[in-house]
Amino acid sequence: MDVTLVVRTASNQLATIAGSYNNDSGQVYDYLLSGEGSSYGVANGVVRRGSEIVFDERRDLNGDDEDRLLHDREFFTSVYEGRPAAVGADAVLPAMWVLQQVDKACVR
């Protein structure tokens, strides 16, 4: 079974999202992200570019694991219970606005 989604951005770039159960490469990834310059495989919390480990969740945790787990638990519980999460998208919009302003100032 294969599923493919192709998205064209406002700047005319294409992004392809493909899901397939047909894989004879011997490599199994949760996600495979392919770009113009390289591809990244994501499996079991590890991001690889070829044989290079770019990020390993097991090594690079910064002590915020408990907070992240509590946030995830709250989110999934809210979905299960059919209610809004305690912290929704609206709660982070002010912080995202500030980050956008910083980004705009740095890009000039």
C-alpha positions in Angstrom: 0.0 0.0 0.0 1.3 3.4 -0.9 0.1 6.9 0.0 1.6 10.1 -1.5 0.8 13.7 -0.8 2.5 16.5 -2.9 2.3 20.1 -1.7 3.4 23.2 -3.6 4.6 26.1 -1.5 3.9 29.8 -2.2 7.5 30.0 -3.5 6.8 27.2 -6.0 8.7 24.5 -4.1 7.4 21.0 -4.0 7.2 18.9 -0.8 6.3 15.2 -1.1 5.1 13.1 1.7 5.0 9.4 0.9 4.0 6.4 3.0 4.8 2.9 1.7 4.8 -0.6 3.0 6.8 -1.7 0.0 10.5 -1.3 1.0 13.3 -3.5 -0.3 16.1 -1.3 0.9 16.8 -3.2 4.1 16.4 0.1 6.0 13.3 0.8 8.0 12.5 4.3 9.1 9.6 5.9 10.9 10.2 8.9 8.5 12.5 9.5 5.6 12.9 13.1 4.6 14.5 13.7 1.2 15.7 17.1 0.1 17.6 18.5 -2.8 21.0 18.1 -1.0 20.5 15.1 1.3 18.1 12.7 2.9 17.4 12.2 6.6 16.1 9.0 8.2 14.2 9.1 11.5 13.7 6.0 13.5 13.4 5.4 17.3 14.2 9.0 18.2 17.4 9.0 16.1 17.9 11.3 13.0 20.5 10.1 10.5 22.0 11.6 7.4 23.5 8.5 5.7 25.5 6.8 8.5 26.0 10.1 10.4 23.9 10.5 13.5 22.5 14.1 13.4 20.4 13.9 16.5 19.9 11.1 19.1 17.0 11.7 21.5 18.5 9.3 24.0 21.8 11.3 24.2 20.6 14.9 23.6 17.9 15.2 26.2 18.3 18.3 28.3 16.4 17.3 31.4 13.0 18.5 30.2 11.8 14.9 29.7 9.3 15.0 32.5 7.8 18.2 31.3 7.5 16.9 27.8 5.9 13.6 29.0 3.4 15.5 31.2 2.5 17.8 28.2 2.0 14.8 25.9 -0.1 12.9 28.5 -2.3 16.0 29.0 -2.8 16.3 25.2 -3.7 12.7 24.6 -6.0 12.7 27.6 -7.8 15.7 26.3 -8.3 14.1 22.9 -9.6 10.9 24.6 -12.0 12.9 26.8 -13.1 15.1 23.9 -12.1 18.4 25.5 -9.6 21.1 24.6 -6.1 20.6 25.9 -5.0 22.7 28.9 -2.5 24.5 26.7 -3.7 25.0 23.2 -2.4 26.7 20.1 -4.0 30.0 21.2 -1.8 30.0 24.4 1.4 29.9 22.4 0.5 32.5 19.8 1.9 35.5 21.7 5.3 33.7 22.1 5.3 32.8 18.4 4.6 36.4 17.5 7.7 37.5 19.5 9.8 34.8 17.8 8.6 36.0 14.4 9.6 39.6 15.2 13.0 38.4 16.3 13.4 36.4 13.1 12.3 39.3 10.9 14.9 41.5 12.7 17.7 39.0 12.1 16.9 38.3 8.5 17.4 41.9 7.2 
